[in-house]
Amino acid sequence: MQKKVLGVCLAIALLEGFAGLGIEIYAIRISATYIGSSISITGVILAMVLIAIAVGYWYGGRLSQEIHTPRQALLKAGYVLSLSAISHAIACIIQLPLLAAMTASIDSPIIAAIGVGLLFGVGLAFGSTAIPLITQFLSLKYENAEGVDAGKNAGMMVAITTVGSVLGSTLTPILLLPYIGLMSSLALFITALAISAYLSTRLAVQVDSNESLSLSTHRMNYSLALAAVLVTLIFIALNKVDTGYQTATNAWFIKQTVIDDQLAVTITDKPGQTTSSCWIYLSKKNCHWYGKITVEAIENIKPETLVFLGGAGMGTPSEVAHHNPEMALTVIDIDKGLPEIVEAHFLKAPIAPNIEFIGDDARGFLTRNRDASYDFMLIDAFQGRHVAGNLYTIEALRQFQNNSSYIMANMIGKANVEHGYSQTLFNNWQQVFGDDAYILTKTTPNQHNRDEIQNIMLCNFACPGSVKLAQAAFFNPSQALHTDDVPRLDRYYYRAM
């Protein structure tokens, strides 16, 4: 009997840890469409998570001091677990309207990230409160010959809930989100919390005790747990927000459109703010101006081997590959699940046979393959609106010089001297390529559009329509450089855009 009870307690701790961290991954992923998915944002949300867990452990310890019977400890644990489930369900409903309101009124995504962390932190605090309570139950229920094994019980419960947290934080992005989707994963997590509340309450009802048992107490636990599941299912059924096609590292949003009376499609990881690729089905061409410039530059150079750092919808490499089957193209993107989504939902056709896709960090791959040589390179890797900063440091660009003679880069920025984010990129390009550094903006910067966010092309050769970067009126050569040791782009990451 003791082993069975202990097994139930460990199952409760495992489910609590799994669901708590799984929901946090859900929160981080769905928040990314509003505030991005940078290391800083993730770090802030995780900090709020750890604070909430610490508060829960502390408060659970305080509650345990006032409990003197095993049944009371289990009933209280079931109650806080049911509160955790209902709190998380409500947080999932509130999250998107809250993010929309915060991003509309507050410039800093960091503050929005704090809001998300606090919102879900309530449920996490309730969940972690249950661990000291169950520890108290074990200590009151089972004593060995020498007294109470409180330390052993506490260590065991914390260890198991930590294992559950590890499972939630790893299985969610690797298996659950890509294969069952965002909303189904959410339903699974809330159900796991509801089950843990049920198990704790059910065990309290069945445990031998001389105390009288109030029906209202355990029925309240059951009702809250059931309500959490029902609220979540209703939310999922009524939720009209597009959560995109989930992969282990990203979410992709695809939209059909018409361009020049031709059916086209767009793909992005930041809906409403950027478009990663645009593809016209009939002509098998991309429909972004910067993509057209890249294709024109490739036609002028006539390279035999090309590498694209960043895949997105692979509109530009697909156009080049379809119309130049003799060229060998390599696309390196950190999202290993991208090709399946591109083939099934974006191109609606197999990726061209002369494209080799490598699911890896672009700089990491080229660092491990320093001798790799390509006739042409396009740097087109983004995190939402922002470039992947590790590809634009002085060290990275110098490394790429050894990999390719002709290099272009697609970035989003502003063509004015005050914009530190853009000027940092410009200065790095100028520092590495010197007199061979060129720049191309969609429109000639003037007083009316100098503050507009726009795609800007950088080249280390005279690409079509470009001018020397040093001669551009909006270039500020006094801006500090971005190196591996001084990640200046992070300084401008939030307030710049």
Secondary structure, DSSP 4 states (H G I P E B T S, - for coil): -HHHHHHHHHHHHHHHHHHHHHHHHHHHHHHHHHH---HHHHHHHHHHHHHHHHHHHHHHHHHHHT--SHHHHHHHHHHHHHHHHHHHHHHHHHHHHHHHHHHHH-S-HHHHHHHHHHHHHHHHHHHHHHHHHHHHHHHHH-EETTEE-HHHHHHHHHHHHHHHHHHHHHHIIIIIHHHH-HHHHHHHHHHHHHHHHHHHHHHHHHS--SS---HHHHHHHHHHHHHHHHHHHHHHHH------EE-SS-EEEEEEEEETTEEEEEEESSTTT--SEEEETTTTEE--HHHHHHHHHHHHH--SEEEEE--TT-HHHHHHHHH-TTSEEEEEES-TTHHHHIIIIISSSPPPTTEEEEES-HHHHHHHTTT--EEEEEE--EETTEE-GGGSSHHHHHHHHHHEEEEEEEEEE--STT-HHHHHHHHHHHHHHGGG-EEEESS---TTTTTS-EEEEEESS--TT-EEGGG-TT--TTSPP--SSS-HHHHHTTT--
